[in-house]
């Protein structure tokens, strides 16, 4: 069983074929020339995905229910709102997102345009209920409590029946597996204690991730 695959700096223009892809937990495709994520759907068990330094403009992610870390730094993503919608609908377990140095969030914005940075940050936290680390900083329980949550739309699933039979539609709550956050003091304390546990469920080495250049020792 293959747990980790590193295919960095190979000049890849498409997602590579990997034997045992469905069992891969960590996939590093950074520093390539990817403009599409077609073929990524076979990596259904991913927990960590590094797509830094590629040519992605409008990434179409497959449904990755276990993904906890996604890094897409230094790509060509121009619409952060559309991208966050995509991530929210396809990665319901996401804990760590980093997308620095894209046209929608250039590095100078991180330091110069505080209003623009905060708008993006609030939108990301509102859409991603489990997010604990965004770009170069932690998401605190107090910060999350101050931001209204944006619910993801229900996914409509069609029941497959014979042509002669009726077709039933059922609405599946995309967040049915996620517990609703509690607003009392005990819940905030519990969430605060889970920040470290959420990040440490697997070993994040961070090889090749651009976002690590902005993390200081006292952030760890």
C-alpha positions in Angstrom: 0.0 0.0 0.0 1.4 3.4 -1.0 0.8 6.1 1.6 2.8 9.0 0.1 3.6 10.0 -3.5 6.0 12.8 -4.4 6.0 13.8 -8.1 7.4 17.3 -7.8 9.5 19.1 -10.4 8.9 16.6 -13.2 7.3 19.0 -15.7 3.9 17.3 -15.4 1.1 18.7 -17.4 -1.6 16.3 -16.1 -2.2 14.3 -13.0 0.0 11.2 -13.2 -1.3 7.6 -13.1 -0.2 6.0 -9.8 -0.6 2.4 -8.9 -2.8 2.1 -5.8 -4.0 5.7 -6.1 -7.1 5.1 -4.0 -4.9 4.3 -0.9 -2.6 7.3 -1.3 -2.9 9.7 1.7 -0.3 12.3 0.8 0.3 13.6 -2.7 2.9 16.3 -3.7 2.5 17.6 -7.3 4.2 20.9 -6.7 6.5 22.7 -9.1 5.0 21.3 -12.3 2.9 22.7 -15.1 -0.6 21.4 -14.2 -3.5 23.4 -15.6 -6.1 20.8 -14.9 -6.9 18.4 -12.1 -8.5 15.8 -14.3 -7.6 12.3 -13.0 -7.3 13.4 -9.4 -10.6 11.7 -8.5 -8.9 8.3 -8.2 -7.0 9.6 -5.2 -10.1 9.3 -3.0 -8.2 8.8 0.3 -6.1 12.0 0.2 -5.5 13.8 3.5 -2.7 16.1 2.2 -2.4 17.6 -1.3 0.3 20.0 -2.4 -0.3 21.8 -5.7 2.0 24.8 -5.2 3.8 26.3 -8.2 1.6 25.1 -11.0 -0.5 26.8 -13.7 -4.0 26.3 -12.2 -6.5 29.0 -13.1 -9.9 27.5 -12.2 -9.2 24.2 -10.4 -12.1 21.7 -10.7 -11.6 19.6 -7.6 -13.1 16.1 -7.3 -14.9 15.3 -4.1 -12.2 14.6 -1.5 -14.0 13.8 1.8 -10.8 13.1 3.8 -8.6 16.0 2.6 -7.3 18.1 5.5 -4.5 20.1 4.0 -4.6 21.8 0.6 -1.8 24.1 -0.7 -2.2 26.0 -4.0 0.3 28.8 -3.5 1.8 30.5 -6.6 -0.7 29.4 -9.2 -2.9 31.5 -11.5 -6.2 31.6 -9.5 -7.9 34.9 -10.2 -11.3 34.4 -8.5 -10.9 33.6 -4.8 -14.7 33.6 -4.1 -15.3 30.9 -6.8 -12.3 28.9 -5.6 -13.5 29.0 -2.0 -17.0 27.8 -3.1 -15.3 24.9 -5.0 -13.2 24.0 -2.0 -16.1 24.2 0.5 -18.3 21.9 -1.7 -15.5 19.3 -2.5 -13.4 19.3 0.7 -15.7 19.2 3.7 -13.0 18.1 6.2 -10.4 20.8 5.3 -8.3 22.0 8.2 -5.4 23.8 6.5 -5.6 26.0 3.3 -2.8 28.0 1.8 -3.2 30.0 -1.5 -0.7 32.8 -1.3 0.8 34.4 -4.4 -2.1 34.0 -6.7 -3.6 36.8 -8.8 -6.6 36.9 -6.4 -4.3 37.2 -3.4 -0.8 38.5 -4.4 1.9 38.6 -1.8 1.8 42.4 -1.5 -1.9 42.2 -0.4 -0.9 40.1 2.6 1.2 43.0 3.9 -0.3 46.2 2.3 -4.1 45.8 1.8 -5.5 44.9 5.2 -9.1 45.3 4.2 -8.7 43.0 1.2 -6.9 40.4 3.2 -9.5 40.4 6.0 -12.3 40.1 3.5 -10.7 37.0 2.0 -10.0 35.6 5.4 -13.5 36.1 6.7 -15.0 34.5 3.6 -12.7 31.4 3.9 -13.5 30.9 7.6 -17.2 31.4 7.0 -17.3 28.8 4.2 -14.9 26.2 5.7 -16.3 25.1 9.1 -13.2 23.0 10.2 -10.5 25.4 9.0 -7.8 25.8 11.7 -4.9 27.3 9.6 -5.2 29.8 6.7 -2.2 30.8 4.7 0.3 31.9 7.4 -1.7 32.0 10.6 -4.0 30.0 12.9 -7.8 30.5 13.0 -8.7 31.0 16.7 -12.0 30.0 18.3 -12.7 33.7 19.0 -12.1 34.7 15.4 -14.5 31.9 14.2 -17.2 32.9 16.7 -17.2 36.4 15.4 -17.8 35.4 11.7 -21.3 34.3 10.6 -21.1 30.9 8.9 -22.0 30.4 5.3 -23.8 27.1 4.8 -23.0 25.0 1.8 -25.9 24.2 -0.5 -27.4 20.8 -0.2 -26.2 18.3 -2.8 -29.0 16.8 -5.0 -28.5 13.1 -5.6 -30.5 11.3 -8.2 -31.7 7.8 -7.4 -30.8 5.4 -10.2 -33.9 3.4 -11.2 -35.0 1.6 -14.4 -36.3 3.8 -17.2 -39.8 2.6 -16.7 -39.8 3.4 -12.9 -40.0 6.8 -11.2 -37.0 8.9 -10.6 -36.6 10.0 -7.0 -34.6 12.9 -5.9 -33.2 13.2 -2.4 -31.4 16.1 -0.8 -28.3 15.1 0.9 -26.9 17.6 3.4 -23.3 18.1 2.5 -22.4 18.7 6.1 -24.4 15.9 7.7 -21.2 14.3 8.9 -20.0 17.5 10.5 -21.3 18.4 14.0 -22.8 21.8 14.2 -20.6 24.2 16.2 -21.8 25.1 19.7 -21.8 28.7 20.8 -21.5 28.3 24.5 -18.3 28.8 26.5 -17.7 25.0 26.8 -17.8 24.6 23.1 -15.3 27.4 22.5 -12.9 25.8 25.0 -13.3 22.5 23.4 -12.7 23.9 19.9 -9.6 25.8 21.2 -8.2 22.5 22.5 -8.8 20.8 19.2 -6.7 23.3 17.2 -3.5 21.4 17.8 -5.1 18.0 17.6 -6.7 18.8 14.2 -3.3 19.9 12.8 -1.5 16.9 14.3 -3.6 14.1 13.1 -0.9 13.3 10.6 2.7 14.5 10.1 2.8 17.6 7.9 6.4 17.9 6.7 5.6 20.8 4.4 8.2 20.0 1.8 7.9 22.3 -1.2 5.0 24.4 0.3 5.5 28.1 -0.4 3.3 29.1 2.6 5.9 27.9 5.1 8.2 30.8 4.2 5.7 33.1 6.1 5.4 30.9 9.2 7.6 32.1 12.1 8.9 29.9 14.9 6.5 31.4 17.4 3.5 30.4 15.2 4.4 26.7 15.7 
